[in-house]
Amino acid sequence: MSIETDEELAKLHASRQQKGSGGWWSQPKTVWAVAFATMVSFMGIGLVDPILPAIASDMDATEAQTELLFTSYLLITAIAMFFTSWVSGRIGAKNTLLLGLGIIVIFSLLSGFSPTVNALVGFRAVWGLGNALFISTALSTIVSEARNPDGAIILYEAALGVGMALGPLVGGLLGSIGWQFPFFGTAVLMAVSFVAIVTMLKSGSVQKKHTSPLASIKALGRPQLLSFGLVAIFYNMAFFVILAVSPFPLGFGALGIGFTFCGWGIALAVMSVFGAPALTRQFHRTTVLAGGLIALLAVMVAAIFLVENVVALVVLIVISGFVLGIMNTVLTEASMESTDLPRPVASAAYSGVRFLGGSVAPPIASALGHSFVWSASYVYGAAATVVALILFFSLWHFVKAANKGPHVDHQEMELDEAEALIGDAD
């Protein structure tokens, strides 16, 4: 190899090291703009938590009916996720983000003006469409635009965690005025996010990549991605039993529920940003995931027996936040890195499957709790976790692909490709 070739490879390697230097927080302003909007988007999930009892009371609805606010939102989000990579490929990432944000602004406003619980459920469903367009595109945009790609997923999960923490708090504070006000607050924050994306993200910064409308569905033909998706379905059932059902047995008002789940969300964010990376530096991803699922099962089993002890239930909810924060980050990393699929396609496929579990759990678990005792809701969550564990170990041949150290491998592959190209040119 010529001296010039050695110098070019050295420069390429040095530029990659410089690009990846710094921590996960060392990102351009465009990434922070998308991360802020992501945070607000995830606030919309936990936002309704503190106001569920108030909605049930004011609209003369049952617990199961109010849980449809989660189901309609998450089900439409899940279905639409499978097609977001195609939409993004056709109109570009920036336009897809703005379209999603615009839908959220409009239908969060309409949710605040809902005259009936059925209308509110319907508005939340369309809100879920906007959420799908935004969330999956946001993940791929953050990864594509990141100065430090290794920390991009951590940043995304941090935004998720902070959004999950602030959502219940904002919902509790504004919900103490009236159940309509959290929806109005979300509309305002999403409008701010819309302006931030318009001004900070360049239209051509993330190139259009034309993909098939069925690309994300076909992506599930990859056994590695499908395996993580199946585990995520049942894991998210347990996740949303904690998030969506727990406000009822707690028996608190909007503020009490808001502060409880704010603590849960803070734990989620802390472990997403600091706990998960620390653990994956010491252990294989599969080891961390197995331990996380076992810990989640332990929390669920404890909740079955301690559901009537309010203090114990609050403690268990916060503890679950630590476990779920680790699981969210590592599951996302594992699913995104286990195949060589384009990130928008992998993100849309995994996210779509991920939210299916969340859409199923709230009405079933709340109906069980209302019909029998609230312990039954956590029995459902524990059973879902057991299924996730069985699937995880049954599909071990595929999930172990997450242990290959993809970040290093990809960098070495790119250097090898560059060397080959330079060699061809010589």
Contacts in CASP RR format, 6 or more apart in sequence:
PFRMAT RR
TARGET T0000
AUTHOR 0000-0000-0000
METHOD contacts of the structure
MODEL  1
MSIETDEELAKLHASRQQKGSGGWWSQPKTVWAVAFATMVSFMGIGLVDP
ILPAIASDMDATEAQTELLFTSYLLITAIAMFFTSWVSGRIGAKNTLLLG
LGIIVIFSLLSGFSPTVNALVGFRAVWGLGNALFISTALSTIVSEARNPD
GAIILYEAALGVGMALGPLVGGLLGSIGWQFPFFGTAVLMAVSFVAIVTM
LKSGSVQKKHTSPLASIKALGRPQLLSFGLVAIFYNMAFFVILAVSPFPL
GFGALGIGFTFCGWGIALAVMSVFGAPALTRQFHRTTVLAGGLIALLAVM
VAAIFLVENVVALVVLIVISGFVLGIMNTVLTEASMESTDLPRPVASAAY
SGVRFLGGSVAPPIASALGHSFVWSASYVYGAAATVVALILFFSLWHFVK
AANKGPHVDHQEMELDEAEALIGDAD
1 419 0 8 1.000
1 423 0 8 1.000
2 426 0 8 1.000
5 419 0 8 1.000
5 422 0 8 1.000
5 423 0 8 1.000
5 426 0 8 1.000
8 418 0 8 1.000
8 422 0 8 1.000
9 415 0 8 1.000
9 418 0 8 1.000
9 419 0 8 1.000
9 422 0 8 1.000
12 415 0 8 1.000
12 418 0 8 1.000
13 415 0 8 1.000
16 411 0 8 1.000
16 414 0 8 1.000
16 415 0 8 1.000
19 147 0 8 1.000
19 148 0 8 1.000
19 149 0 8 1.000
20 26 0 8 1.000
20 147 0 8 1.000
20 148 0 8 1.000
20 149 0 8 1.000
20 150 0 8 1.000
21 148 0 8 1.000
22 148 0 8 1.000
23 148 0 8 1.000
23 151 0 8 1.000
24 148 0 8 1.000
24 150 0 8 1.000
24 151 0 8 1.000
24 152 0 8 1.000
24 154 0 8 1.000
24 155 0 8 1.000
24 158 0 8 1.000
24 273 0 8 1.000
24 277 0 8 1.000
25 155 0 8 1.000
26 147 0 8 1.000
26 148 0 8 1.000
27 35 0 8 1.000
27 145 0 8 1.000
27 146 0 8 1.000
27 147 0 8 1.000
27 148 0 8 1.000
27 152 0 8 1.000
27 155 0 8 1.000
28 145 0 8 1.000
28 146 0 8 1.000
28 147 0 8 1.000
29 200 0 8 1.000
30 145 0 8 1.000
30 200 0 8 1.000
30 201 0 8 1.000
30 202 0 8 1.000
30 205 0 8 1.000
31 142 0 8 1.000
31 145 0 8 1.000
31 146 0 8 1.000
31 147 0 8 1.000
31 152 0 8 1.000
31 155 0 8 1.000
33 193 0 8 1.000
33 196 0 8 1.000
33 197 0 8 1.000
33 199 0 8 1.000
33 200 0 8 1.000
33 201 0 8 1.000
34 97 0 8 1.000
34 138 0 8 1.000
34 141 0 8 1.000
34 142 0 8 1.000
34 145 0 8 1.000
34 197 0 8 1.000
34 201 0 8 1.000
35 138 0 8 1.000
35 142 0 8 1.000
35 155 0 8 1.000
35 156 0 8 1.000
35 158 0 8 1.000
35 159 0 8 1.000
36 159 0 8 1.000
36 193 0 8 1.000
36 196 0 8 1.000
37 97 0 8 1.000
37 101 0 8 1.000
37 134 0 8 1.000
37 138 0 8 1.000
37 190 0 8 1.000
37 193 0 8 1.000
37 194 0 8 1.000
37 196 0 8 1.000
37 197 0 8 1.000
38 134 0 8 1.000
38 135 0 8 1.000
38 138 0 8 1.000
38 139 0 8 1.000
38 142 0 8 1.000
38 156 0 8 1.000
38 159 0 8 1.000
38 160 0 8 1.000
39 159 0 8 1.000
39 160 0 8 1.000
39 161 0 8 1.000
39 162 0 8 1.000
39 163 0 8 1.000
39 166 0 8 1.000
40 163 0 8 1.000
40 186 0 8 1.000
40 189 0 8 1.000
40 190 0 8 1.000
40 192 0 8 1.000
40 193 0 8 1.000
41 104 0 8 1.000
41 131 0 8 1.000
41 134 0 8 1.000
41 135 0 8 1.000
41 138 0 8 1.000
41 190 0 8 1.000
41 193 0 8 1.000
42 135 0 8 1.000
42 159 0 8 1.000
42 160 0 8 1.000
42 161 0 8 1.000
42 163 0 8 1.000
42 164 0 8 1.000
42 167 0 8 1.000
43 163 0 8 1.000
43 164 0 8 1.000
43 166 0 8 1.000
43 167 0 8 1.000
43 170 0 8 1.000
43 186 0 8 1.000
43 189 0 8 1.000
44 108 0 8 1.000
44 131 0 8 1.000
44 163 0 8 1.000
44 167 0 8 1.000
44 186 0 8 1.000
45 70 0 8 1.000
45 73 0 8 1.000
45 164 0 8 1.000
45 167 0 8 1.000
45 243 0 8 1.000
46 164 0 8 1.000
46 167 0 8 1.000
46 168 0 8 1.000
46 171 0 8 1.000
46 243 0 8 1.000
46 261 0 8 1.000
47 167 0 8 1.000
47 168 0 8 1.000
47 170 0 8 1.000
47 171 0 8 1.000
47 182 0 8 1.000
47 183 0 8 1.000
47 186 0 8 1.000
48 55 0 8 1.000
48 69 0 8 1.000
48 70 0 8 1.000
48 171 0 8 1.000
48 182 0 8 1.000
49 167 0 8 1.000
49 168 0 8 1.000
49 171 0 8 1.000
49 243 0 8 1.000
49 244 0 8 1.000
49 247 0 8 1.000
49 257 0 8 1.000
49 258 0 8 1.000
49 261 0 8 1.000
50 168 0 8 1.000
50 171 0 8 1.000
50 172 0 8 1.000
50 175 0 8 1.000
50 182 0 8 1.000
50 247 0 8 1.000
50 253 0 8 1.000
50 254 0 8 1.000
50 255 0 8 1.000
50 256 0 8 1.000
50 257 0 8 1.000
50 258 0 8 1.000
50 261 0 8 1.000
51 171 0 8 1.000
51 172 0 8 1.000
51 175 0 8 1.000
51 178 0 8 1.000
51 179 0 8 1.000
51 182 0 8 1.000
51 254 0 8 1.000
52 63 0 8 1.000
52 66 0 8 1.000
52 67 0 8 1.000
52 69 0 8 1.000
52 244 0 8 1.000
52 247 0 8 1.000
52 248 0 8 1.000
53 247 0 8 1.000
53 248 0 8 1.000
53 251 0 8 1.000
53 253 0 8 1.000
53 254 0 8 1.000
53 257 0 8 1.000
54 175 0 8 1.000
54 178 0 8 1.000
54 179 0 8 1.000
54 253 0 8 1.000
54 254 0 8 1.000
55 61 0 8 1.000
55 66 0 8 1.000
55 69 0 8 1.000
55 117 0 8 1.000
55 120 0 8 1.000
55 179 0 8 1.000
56 62 0 8 1.000
56 63 0 8 1.000
56 65 0 8 1.000
56 66 0 8 1.000
58 179 0 8 1.000
59 116 0 8 1.000
59 117 0 8 1.000
59 120 0 8 1.000
61 117 0 8 1.000
62 370 0 8 1.000
63 248 0 8 1.000
63 366 0 8 1.000
63 367 0 8 1.000
63 369 0 8 1.000
63 370 0 8 1.000
64 363 0 8 1.000
64 366 0 8 1.000
64 367 0 8 1.000
64 370 0 8 1.000
65 117 0 8 1.000
65 121 0 8 1.000
66 117 0 8 1.000
66 366 0 8 1.000
67 244 0 8 1.000
67 245 0 8 1.000
67 362 0 8 1.000
67 363 0 8 1.000
67 365 0 8 1.000
67 366 0 8 1.000
68 117 0 8 1.000
68 121 0 8 1.000
68 362 0 8 1.000
68 363 0 8 1.000
69 120 0 8 1.000
69 121 0 8 1.000
69 124 0 8 1.000
70 240 0 8 1.000
70 244 0 8 1.000
70 358 0 8 1.000
70 359 0 8 1.000
70 362 0 8 1.000
70 363 0 8 1.000
71 359 0 8 1.000
71 360 0 8 1.000
71 362 0 8 1.000
71 363 0 8 1.000
72 121 0 8 1.000
72 122 0 8 1.000
72 124 0 8 1.000
72 125 0 8 1.000
72 128 0 8 1.000
73 124 0 8 1.000
73 125 0 8 1.000
73 127 0 8 1.000
73 128 0 8 1.000
73 131 0 8 1.000
73 359 0 8 1.000
74 128 0 8 1.000
74 240 0 8 1.000
74 355 0 8 1.000
74 356 0 8 1.000
74 357 0 8 1.000
74 358 0 8 1.000
74 359 0 8 1.000
75 125 0 8 1.000
75 355 0 8 1.000
75 356 0 8 1.000
75 359 0 8 1.000
76 125 0 8 1.000
76 126 0 8 1.000
76 128 0 8 1.000
76 129 0 8 1.000
76 132 0 8 1.000
77 128 0 8 1.000
77 129 0 8 1.000
77 130 0 8 1.000
77 131 0 8 1.000
77 132 0 8 1.000
77 135 0 8 1.000
77 352 0 8 1.000
77 355 0 8 1.000
77 359 0 8 1.000
78 132 0 8 1.000
78 351 0 8 1.000
78 352 0 8 1.000
78 353 0 8 1.000
78 354 0 8 1.000
78 355 0 8 1.000
78 356 0 8 1.000
78 357 0 8 1.000
78 358 0 8 1.000
78 359 0 8 1.000
79 132 0 8 1.000
79 352 0 8 1.000
80 128 0 8 1.000
80 129 0 8 1.000
80 130 0 8 1.000
80 132 0 8 1.000
80 133 0 8 1.000
81 132 0 8 1.000
81 135 0 8 1.000
81 136 0 8 1.000
81 216 0 8 1.000
81 348 0 8 1.000
81 349 0 8 1.000
81 351 0 8 1.000
81 352 0 8 1.000
81 355 0 8 1.000
82 214 0 8 1.000
82 216 0 8 1.000
82 217 0 8 1.000
82 348 0 8 1.000
82 349 0 8 1.000
82 352 0 8 1.000
83 213 0 8 1.000
83 216 0 8 1.000
83 348 0 8 1.000
84 96 0 8 1.000
84 132 0 8 1.000
84 133 0 8 1.000
84 136 0 8 1.000
84 137 0 8 1.000
84 216 0 8 1.000
84 344 0 8 1.000
84 348 0 8 1.000
85 136 0 8 1.000
85 140 0 8 1.000
85 211 0 8 1.000
85 215 0 8 1.000
85 216 0 8 1.000
85 342 0 8 1.000
85 344 0 8 1.000
85 345 0 8 1.000
85 347 0 8 1.000
85 348 0 8 1.000
86 211 0 8 1.000
86 212 0 8 1.000
86 213 0 8 1.000
86 215 0 8 1.000
86 216 0 8 1.000
87 96 0 8 1.000
87 99 0 8 1.000
87 133 0 8 1.000
88 96 0 8 1.000
88 137 0 8 1.000
88 140 0 8 1.000
88 208 0 8 1.000
88 209 0 8 1.000
88 344 0 8 1.000
89 96 0 8 1.000
89 208 0 8 1.000
89 209 0 8 1.000
89 210 0 8 1.000
89 211 0 8 1.000
89 344 0 8 1.000
90 208 0 8 1.000
90 210 0 8 1.000
91 99 0 8 1.000
91 208 0 8 1.000
92 203 0 8 1.000
92 204 0 8 1.000
92 206 0 8 1.000
92 208 0 8 1.000
93 137 0 8 1.000
93 140 0 8 1.000
93 141 0 8 1.000
93 144 0 8 1.000
93 201 0 8 1.000
93 205 0 8 1.000
93 206 0 8 1.000
93 208 0 8 1.000
93 344 0 8 1.000
94 197 0 8 1.000
94 201 0 8 1.000
94 202 0 8 1.000
94 203 0 8 1.000
94 204 0 8 1.000
94 205 0 8 1.000
94 206 0 8 1.000
95 203 0 8 1.000
96 133 0 8 1.000
96 134 0 8 1.000
96 137 0 8 1.000
97 133 0 8 1.000
97 134 0 8 1.000
97 137 0 8 1.000
97 138 0 8 1.000
97 141 0 8 1.000
97 197 0 8 1.000
97 201 0 8 1.000
98 194 0 8 1.000
98 197 0 8 1.000
98 198 0 8 1.000
99 130 0 8 1.000
99 133 0 8 1.000
100 129 0 8 1.000
100 130 0 8 1.000
100 131 0 8 1.000
100 133 0 8 1.000
100 134 0 8 1.000
101 130 0 8 1.000
101 134 0 8 1.000
101 190 0 8 1.000
101 193 0 8 1.000
101 194 0 8 1.000
101 197 0 8 1.000
102 130 0 8 1.000
102 190 0 8 1.000
102 194 0 8 1.000
103 126 0 8 1.000
103 127 0 8 1.000
103 128 0 8 1.000
103 129 0 8 1.000
103 130 0 8 1.000
103 133 0 8 1.000
104 127 0 8 1.000
104 128 0 8 1.000
104 130 0 8 1.000
104 131 0 8 1.000
104 134 0 8 1.000
104 186 0 8 1.000
104 187 0 8 1.000
104 190 0 8 1.000
105 187 0 8 1.000
105 190 0 8 1.000
105 191 0 8 1.000
105 194 0 8 1.000
106 187 0 8 1.000
107 123 0 8 1.000
107 124 0 8 1.000
107 126 0 8 1.000
107 127 0 8 1.000
107 130 0 8 1.000
108 127 0 8 1.000
108 183 0 8 1.000
108 184 0 8 1.000
108 185 0 8 1.000
108 186 0 8 1.000
108 187 0 8 1.000
108 190 0 8 1.000
109 183 0 8 1.000
109 184 0 8 1.000
109 187 0 8 1.000
110 123 0 8 1.000
111 120 0 8 1.000
111 123 0 8 1.000
111 124 0 8 1.000
111 127 0 8 1.000
111 183 0 8 1.000
112 120 0 8 1.000
112 123 0 8 1.000
112 180 0 8 1.000
112 183 0 8 1.000
112 184 0 8 1.000
113 180 0 8 1.000
114 120 0 8 1.000
114 123 0 8 1.000
132 351 0 8 1.000
132 352 0 8 1.000
135 351 0 8 1.000
136 344 0 8 1.000
136 347 0 8 1.000
136 348 0 8 1.000
136 351 0 8 1.000
136 352 0 8 1.000
137 344 0 8 1.000
138 156 0 8 1.000
139 153 0 8 1.000
139 156 0 8 1.000
139 332 0 8 1.000
139 343 0 8 1.000
139 347 0 8 1.000
139 351 0 8 1.000
140 206 0 8 1.000
140 343 0 8 1.000
140 344 0 8 1.000
140 347 0 8 1.000
141 201 0 8 1.000
141 206 0 8 1.000
142 152 0 8 1.000
142 155 0 8 1.000
142 156 0 8 1.000
143 149 0 8 1.000
143 152 0 8 1.000
143 153 0 8 1.000
143 156 0 8 1.000
143 336 0 8 1.000
143 343 0 8 1.000
144 205 0 8 1.000
144 206 0 8 1.000
144 343 0 8 1.000
145 201 0 8 1.000
145 205 0 8 1.000
145 206 0 8 1.000
146 152 0 8 1.000
146 155 0 8 1.000
149 407 0 8 1.000
150 407 0 8 1.000
153 329 0 8 1.000
153 332 0 8 1.000
153 333 0 8 1.000
153 336 0 8 1.000
154 272 0 8 1.000
154 273 0 8 1.000
154 276 0 8 1.000
154 277 0 8 1.000
154 329 0 8 1.000
156 332 0 8 1.000
157 272 0 8 1.000
157 273 0 8 1.000
157 276 0 8 1.000
157 325 0 8 1.000
157 328 0 8 1.000
157 329 0 8 1.000
157 332 0 8 1.000
158 269 0 8 1.000
158 272 0 8 1.000
158 273 0 8 1.000
160 268 0 8 1.000
160 269 0 8 1.000
160 272 0 8 1.000
160 328 0 8 1.000
161 265 0 8 1.000
161 268 0 8 1.000
161 269 0 8 1.000
161 272 0 8 1.000
161 325 0 8 1.000
161 328 0 8 1.000
162 265 0 8 1.000
162 269 0 8 1.000
163 265 0 8 1.000
163 269 0 8 1.000
164 243 0 8 1.000
164 261 0 8 1.000
164 264 0 8 1.000
164 265 0 8 1.000
164 268 0 8 1.000
164 269 0 8 1.000
165 261 0 8 1.000
165 262 0 8 1.000
165 263 0 8 1.000
165 264 0 8 1.000
165 265 0 8 1.000
165 266 0 8 1.000
165 268 0 8 1.000
165 269 0 8 1.000
166 262 0 8 1.000
167 261 0 8 1.000
167 262 0 8 1.000
168 257 0 8 1.000
168 258 0 8 1.000
168 259 0 8 1.000
168 260 0 8 1.000
168 261 0 8 1.000
168 262 0 8 1.000
168 264 0 8 1.000
168 265 0 8 1.000
169 258 0 8 1.000
169 259 0 8 1.000
169 261 0 8 1.000
169 262 0 8 1.000
170 182 0 8 1.000
170 185 0 8 1.000
170 186 0 8 1.000
171 181 0 8 1.000
171 182 0 8 1.000
171 254 0 8 1.000
171 258 0 8 1.000
172 182 0 8 1.000
172 254 0 8 1.000
172 255 0 8 1.000
172 256 0 8 1.000
172 257 0 8 1.000
172 258 0 8 1.000
172 259 0 8 1.000
173 255 0 8 1.000
173 258 0 8 1.000
174 181 0 8 1.000
174 182 0 8 1.000
174 184 0 8 1.000
174 185 0 8 1.000
175 181 0 8 1.000
175 182 0 8 1.000
175 254 0 8 1.000
176 253 0 8 1.000
176 254 0 8 1.000
176 255 0 8 1.000
179 254 0 8 1.000
209 342 0 8 1.000
209 344 0 8 1.000
211 342 0 8 1.000
211 344 0 8 1.000
211 345 0 8 1.000
212 218 0 8 1.000
215 345 0 8 1.000
215 348 0 8 1.000
216 345 0 8 1.000
216 348 0 8 1.000
216 349 0 8 1.000
216 352 0 8 1.000
217 349 0 8 1.000
219 225 0 8 1.000
219 339 0 8 1.000
219 341 0 8 1.000
219 345 0 8 1.000
219 346 0 8 1.000
219 348 0 8 1.000
219 349 0 8 1.000
220 226 0 8 1.000
220 229 0 8 1.000
220 349 0 8 1.000
220 353 0 8 1.000
222 339 0 8 1.000
222 341 0 8 1.000
223 395 0 8 1.000
223 398 0 8 1.000
224 338 0 8 1.000
224 339 0 8 1.000
224 398 0 8 1.000
224 399 0 8 1.000
224 401 0 8 1.000
224 402 0 8 1.000
225 335 0 8 1.000
225 338 0 8 1.000
225 339 0 8 1.000
225 341 0 8 1.000
225 346 0 8 1.000
225 349 0 8 1.000
225 350 0 8 1.000
226 398 0 8 1.000
227 391 0 8 1.000
227 395 0 8 1.000
227 398 0 8 1.000
227 399 0 8 1.000
228 331 0 8 1.000
228 334 0 8 1.000
228 335 0 8 1.000
228 338 0 8 1.000
228 350 0 8 1.000
228 399 0 8 1.000
228 402 0 8 1.000
229 335 0 8 1.000
229 350 0 8 1.000
229 353 0 8 1.000
229 354 0 8 1.000
230 353 0 8 1.000
230 391 0 8 1.000
230 395 0 8 1.000
231 289 0 8 1.000
231 331 0 8 1.000
231 388 0 8 1.000
231 391 0 8 1.000
231 392 0 8 1.000
231 395 0 8 1.000
231 399 0 8 1.000
232 331 0 8 1.000
232 335 0 8 1.000
232 350 0 8 1.000
232 353 0 8 1.000
232 354 0 8 1.000
232 357 0 8 1.000
233 353 0 8 1.000
233 354 0 8 1.000
233 356 0 8 1.000
233 357 0 8 1.000
233 388 0 8 1.000
234 357 0 8 1.000
234 384 0 8 1.000
234 385 0 8 1.000
234 387 0 8 1.000
234 388 0 8 1.000
234 391 0 8 1.000
235 293 0 8 1.000
235 296 0 8 1.000
235 327 0 8 1.000
235 331 0 8 1.000
235 384 0 8 1.000
235 385 0 8 1.000
235 388 0 8 1.000
236 354 0 8 1.000
236 355 0 8 1.000
236 356 0 8 1.000
236 357 0 8 1.000
236 358 0 8 1.000
236 361 0 8 1.000
237 357 0 8 1.000
237 358 0 8 1.000
237 360 0 8 1.000
237 361 0 8 1.000
237 380 0 8 1.000
237 381 0 8 1.000
237 384 0 8 1.000
238 296 0 8 1.000
238 300 0 8 1.000
238 361 0 8 1.000
238 381 0 8 1.000
238 382 0 8 1.000
238 384 0 8 1.000
238 385 0 8 1.000
238 388 0 8 1.000
239 324 0 8 1.000
239 358 0 8 1.000
239 361 0 8 1.000
240 357 0 8 1.000
240 358 0 8 1.000
240 361 0 8 1.000
240 362 0 8 1.000
240 365 0 8 1.000
241 300 0 8 1.000
241 361 0 8 1.000
241 362 0 8 1.000
241 365 0 8 1.000
241 377 0 8 1.000
241 378 0 8 1.000
241 380 0 8 1.000
241 381 0 8 1.000
241 384 0 8 1.000
242 264 0 8 1.000
242 299 0 8 1.000
242 317 0 8 1.000
242 320 0 8 1.000
242 321 0 8 1.000
242 324 0 8 1.000
243 261 0 8 1.000
243 264 0 8 1.000
244 361 0 8 1.000
244 362 0 8 1.000
244 365 0 8 1.000
244 366 0 8 1.000
245 361 0 8 1.000
245 362 0 8 1.000
245 365 0 8 1.000
245 366 0 8 1.000
245 369 0 8 1.000
245 374 0 8 1.000
245 377 0 8 1.000
246 313 0 8 1.000
246 317 0 8 1.000
247 257 0 8 1.000
247 261 0 8 1.000
248 366 0 8 1.000
248 369 0 8 1.000
248 370 0 8 1.000
248 374 0 8 1.000
249 307 0 8 1.000
249 308 0 8 1.000
249 313 0 8 1.000
249 374 0 8 1.000
249 377 0 8 1.000
250 256 0 8 1.000
250 257 0 8 1.000
250 260 0 8 1.000
250 310 0 8 1.000
250 313 0 8 1.000
250 314 0 8 1.000
251 257 0 8 1.000
251 310 0 8 1.000
252 258 0 8 1.000
252 260 0 8 1.000
260 314 0 8 1.000
260 317 0 8 1.000
260 318 0 8 1.000
261 317 0 8 1.000
263 318 0 8 1.000
264 317 0 8 1.000
264 318 0 8 1.000
264 320 0 8 1.000
264 321 0 8 1.000
265 321 0 8 1.000
267 318 0 8 1.000
267 319 0 8 1.000
267 320 0 8 1.000
267 321 0 8 1.000
267 322 0 8 1.000
267 325 0 8 1.000
268 321 0 8 1.000
268 322 0 8 1.000
268 324 0 8 1.000
268 325 0 8 1.000
268 328 0 8 1.000
269 325 0 8 1.000
270 322 0 8 1.000
271 321 0 8 1.000
271 322 0 8 1.000
271 323 0 8 1.000
271 324 0 8 1.000
271 325 0 8 1.000
271 326 0 8 1.000
271 329 0 8 1.000
272 325 0 8 1.000
272 326 0 8 1.000
272 328 0 8 1.000
272 329 0 8 1.000
275 326 0 8 1.000
276 288 0 8 1.000
276 325 0 8 1.000
276 326 0 8 1.000
276 328 0 8 1.000
276 329 0 8 1.000
276 330 0 8 1.000
276 333 0 8 1.000
277 329 0 8 1.000
279 288 0 8 1.000
279 326 0 8 1.000
279 330 0 8 1.000
280 288 0 8 1.000
280 330 0 8 1.000
280 333 0 8 1.000
284 402 0 8 1.000
284 403 0 8 1.000
285 330 0 8 1.000
285 333 0 8 1.000
285 334 0 8 1.000
285 402 0 8 1.000
285 403 0 8 1.000
286 334 0 8 1.000
286 396 0 8 1.000
286 399 0 8 1.000
286 400 0 8 1.000
286 402 0 8 1.000
286 403 0 8 1.000
288 326 0 8 1.000
288 330 0 8 1.000
289 327 0 8 1.000
289 330 0 8 1.000
289 331 0 8 1.000
289 334 0 8 1.000
289 392 0 8 1.000
289 399 0 8 1.000
289 402 0 8 1.000
290 389 0 8 1.000
290 392 0 8 1.000
290 393 0 8 1.000
292 323 0 8 1.000
292 326 0 8 1.000
292 327 0 8 1.000
293 327 0 8 1.000
293 385 0 8 1.000
293 388 0 8 1.000
293 389 0 8 1.000
293 392 0 8 1.000
294 389 0 8 1.000
295 323 0 8 1.000
296 320 0 8 1.000
296 323 0 8 1.000
296 324 0 8 1.000
296 327 0 8 1.000
296 385 0 8 1.000
297 382 0 8 1.000
297 385 0 8 1.000
297 386 0 8 1.000
297 389 0 8 1.000
299 316 0 8 1.000
299 319 0 8 1.000
299 320 0 8 1.000
299 323 0 8 1.000
300 378 0 8 1.000
300 381 0 8 1.000
300 382 0 8 1.000
300 385 0 8 1.000
301 378 0 8 1.000
301 382 0 8 1.000
302 312 0 8 1.000
302 316 0 8 1.000
303 313 0 8 1.000
303 316 0 8 1.000
303 375 0 8 1.000
303 378 0 8 1.000
304 375 0 8 1.000
304 378 0 8 1.000
304 379 0 8 1.000
304 382 0 8 1.000
305 375 0 8 1.000
306 312 0 8 1.000
306 313 0 8 1.000
306 316 0 8 1.000
307 313 0 8 1.000
307 373 0 8 1.000
307 374 0 8 1.000
307 375 0 8 1.000
307 378 0 8 1.000
308 374 0 8 1.000
332 350 0 8 1.000
333 402 0 8 1.000
334 399 0 8 1.000
334 402 0 8 1.000
335 346 0 8 1.000
335 350 0 8 1.000
336 343 0 8 1.000
336 346 0 8 1.000
336 347 0 8 1.000
336 350 0 8 1.000
337 402 0 8 1.000
337 404 0 8 1.000
337 405 0 8 1.000
337 406 0 8 1.000
337 407 0 8 1.000
338 398 0 8 1.000
338 399 0 8 1.000
338 401 0 8 1.000
338 402 0 8 1.000
338 406 0 8 1.000
339 346 0 8 1.000
339 401 0 8 1.000
341 349 0 8 1.000
361 380 0 8 1.000
361 381 0 8 1.000
361 384 0 8 1.000
364 380 0 8 1.000
365 377 0 8 1.000
365 380 0 8 1.000
365 381 0 8 1.000
366 377 0 8 1.000
368 376 0 8 1.000
368 377 0 8 1.000
368 379 0 8 1.000
368 380 0 8 1.000
369 375 0 8 1.000
369 376 0 8 1.000
369 377 0 8 1.000
392 399 0 8 1.000
END
